[in-house]
């Protein structure tokens, strides 16, 4: 068994030829967010990983064993919810608004320019569809956002960092969440009502095409 206490973020400082020779270990986020776990690399060797507490492993990071062996971590595909704005009527603001509401619920979230990813949660899926987002289930690598102040994502899925608060400091987190969940929509739908006249099915927006207006928080289609 190889014992590992060291991690090089994205193989920093290693020559390309060394990265190419390294064995690999494929891990989902449930494992990679832990600082201590066991795994098996691509050569069948058993690994015992003991990283500093709070250190998560990202896809592309390189683990360094006590004997000098290099093992490159690969983010394994896993079941996630992929969230996008409505392809027909959505805007970039819709994605920002969805990220805001997910952040208030303190769930691990991967941010991409054109989509978000979270772990499966039917309550959150319904909430997102009520915001007219398109939500689909997919098997993809999951790399949730880390801390804005250099903190690590720990095994509770949150980003932690150490900082001091002055007198009267308040986090301002929204801990009481009161919202109505829309009825579950067909998989992949954005939550808008589907006009019968169009006869569309599947993951379409379902917005009526006979109006042109911007959506604002708290407002529905109305059309």
C-alpha positions in Angstrom: 0.0 0.0 0.0 1.2 3.5 -0.9 0.9 6.2 1.7 0.3 9.7 0.5 0.6 12.9 2.5 1.3 15.4 -0.2 -0.7 17.0 -3.0 0.5 19.2 -5.9 -2.4 21.4 -7.2 -2.8 20.7 -10.9 0.7 19.1 -10.9 2.3 22.5 -10.3 6.0 22.4 -10.9 6.1 19.0 -12.6 7.5 18.5 -16.1 4.9 17.4 -18.7 6.7 14.1 -19.2 6.3 13.2 -15.5 2.6 14.0 -15.6 2.3 11.7 -18.6 4.0 8.9 -16.8 2.0 9.2 -13.6 -0.7 6.6 -12.8 -4.2 7.9 -12.3 -7.0 7.5 -9.8 -10.6 8.3 -10.7 -12.7 9.6 -7.8 -16.1 11.3 -7.5 -16.6 14.4 -5.4 -18.0 12.5 -2.4 -14.5 11.0 -2.0 -12.4 13.9 -3.3 -13.8 16.3 -0.7 -12.4 14.2 2.1 -8.8 14.6 3.4 -8.5 11.0 4.4 -9.6 8.1 2.2 -8.5 4.8 0.5 -8.4 4.3 -3.2 -6.9 2.1 -6.0 -4.9 3.6 -8.8 -4.8 2.6 -12.5 -2.1 0.0 -11.8 -4.1 -1.7 -9.1 -2.1 -0.3 -6.3 -3.8 0.4 -3.0 -3.5 4.0 -1.8 -3.9 5.4 1.7 -4.4 9.2 1.5 -3.8 11.4 4.5 -3.9 15.0 3.5 -4.1 18.1 5.7 -7.5 18.4 7.3 -9.8 20.4 5.0 -7.8 19.7 1.8 -10.0 18.6 -1.1 -8.6 16.8 -4.2 -9.5 18.4 -7.5 -9.4 16.8 -10.9 -5.8 17.3 -12.3 -4.2 17.4 -8.9 -1.2 15.1 -8.4 -0.8 13.0 -5.3 2.8 12.3 -4.2 3.4 9.0 -2.4 6.1 8.5 0.3 8.2 6.5 -2.2 8.0 9.4 -4.8 5.3 7.8 -7.0 3.0 10.3 -8.7 -0.7 9.6 -9.0 -2.9 12.1 -11.0 -6.4 12.5 -9.8 -9.3 12.4 -12.3 -12.8 13.8 -11.5 -15.0 10.8 -12.1 -18.4 11.4 -13.8 -21.3 11.3 -11.3 -25.0 12.0 -11.2 -25.6 15.8 -11.1 -28.2 18.3 -12.0 -27.1 20.6 -14.8 -28.9 24.0 -14.7 -29.1 26.3 -17.7 -31.2 29.3 -18.6 -34.1 28.7 -21.0 -32.5 28.4 -24.5 -35.2 30.5 -26.1 -36.2 33.1 -23.6 -33.5 33.0 -20.9 -30.7 35.5 -20.2 -27.4 35.5 -18.4 -29.2 37.2 -15.4 -31.4 34.1 -15.0 -28.3 32.0 -14.3 -26.9 34.6 -11.8 -30.3 34.6 -10.0 -30.3 30.8 -9.8 -26.7 30.8 -8.4 -27.8 33.4 -5.8 -30.7 31.3 -4.5 -28.6 28.1 -4.4 -25.8 30.0 -2.5 -28.4 31.0 0.1 -29.0 27.3 0.7 -25.3 26.6 1.2 -25.2 23.7 -1.3 -22.0 22.8 -3.2 -22.3 24.3 -6.6 -20.1 24.3 -9.7 -20.1 27.5 -11.6 -19.6 27.6 -15.4 -20.1 30.5 -17.8 -23.2 28.9 -19.4 -24.5 26.5 -16.7 -24.4 25.4 -13.0 -24.1 22.0 -11.5 -25.3 20.7 -8.1 -25.8 17.3 -6.6 -29.2 15.8 -7.1 -31.9 17.3 -4.9 -35.6 17.2 -6.0 -36.6 20.1 -3.8 -34.0 22.4 -5.3 -34.8 21.1 -8.8 -38.4 22.2 -8.3 -37.3 25.5 -6.9 -35.1 26.1 -10.0 -37.9 25.2 -12.4 -40.1 27.7 -10.6 -37.5 30.2 -11.6 -37.9 29.1 -15.2 -34.5 27.4 -15.4 -33.9 24.2 -17.4 -32.8 21.4 -15.1 -31.6 18.0 -16.5 -29.9 15.0 -14.8 -26.6 14.1 -16.2 -23.4 12.1 -15.4 -20.6 14.6 -15.4 -17.5 15.4 -13.3 -18.4 17.7 -10.4 -16.0 20.5 -9.2 -17.9 22.8 -6.8 -16.6 26.3 -6.1 -14.0 26.7 -3.4 -13.6 29.6 -1.0 -13.3 33.2 -2.1 -10.6 33.8 0.6 -8.5 30.8 -0.2 -10.3 28.4 2.1 -10.6 24.7 1.3 -13.8 22.8 0.6 -14.1 20.3 3.5 -16.0 17.0 3.8 -19.2 18.8 4.7 -19.2 20.3 1.2 -18.7 23.8 2.4 -15.8 26.2 1.9 -14.1 27.2 5.1 -11.6 30.0 5.9 -10.4 31.6 9.0 -11.1 35.3 9.6 -11.7 37.6 12.5 -14.9 39.6 12.9 -15.0 43.1 14.3 -17.6 44.1 16.9 -21.0 44.0 15.5 -20.0 42.0 12.5 -22.9 40.0 10.9 -22.6 37.4 8.2 -25.9 38.4 6.7 -26.6 34.8 5.5 -30.2 34.0 4.8 -31.0 31.1 7.1 -34.8 31.2 7.0 -36.0 30.2 3.6 -39.6 30.7 2.8 -40.6 29.9 -0.8 -43.3 28.1 -2.6 -42.3 25.1 -4.7 -43.9 24.7 -8.1 -45.3 21.4 -9.0 -42.7 19.0 -10.5 -42.1 19.6 -14.1 -41.2 17.1 -16.8 -37.5 16.3 -16.7 -35.5 19.0 -18.5 -38.3 21.5 -18.6 -37.7 25.1 -17.4 -41.0 25.3 -15.6 -43.0 27.5 -18.0 -46.5 26.4 -19.0 -46.5 24.7 -22.4 -48.9 26.3 -24.9 -51.0 23.6 -26.6 -51.1 25.5 -29.9 -47.4 24.9 -30.4 -47.6 21.2 -29.8 -44.0 21.2 -28.4 -42.8 18.4 -26.2 -39.6 17.6 -24.3 -37.2 20.1 -22.8 -38.5 23.3 -24.4 -39.1 26.5 -22.6 -42.8 26.4 -23.1 -43.0 30.2 -23.1 -45.5 31.9 -25.3 -43.8 33.3 -28.4 -46.3 36.1 -28.8 -44.7 38.5 -26.3 -41.4 40.2 -25.8 -40.5 41.3 -22.3 -37.7 40.9 -19.8 -38.3 38.8 -16.7 -37.7 40.2 -13.2 -37.3 38.4 -9.9 -40.6 37.4 -8.5 -42.5 37.7 -11.8 -43.8 34.9 -13.9 -44.6 34.8 -17.6 -48.0 36.3 -17.4 -48.5 35.3 -21.1 
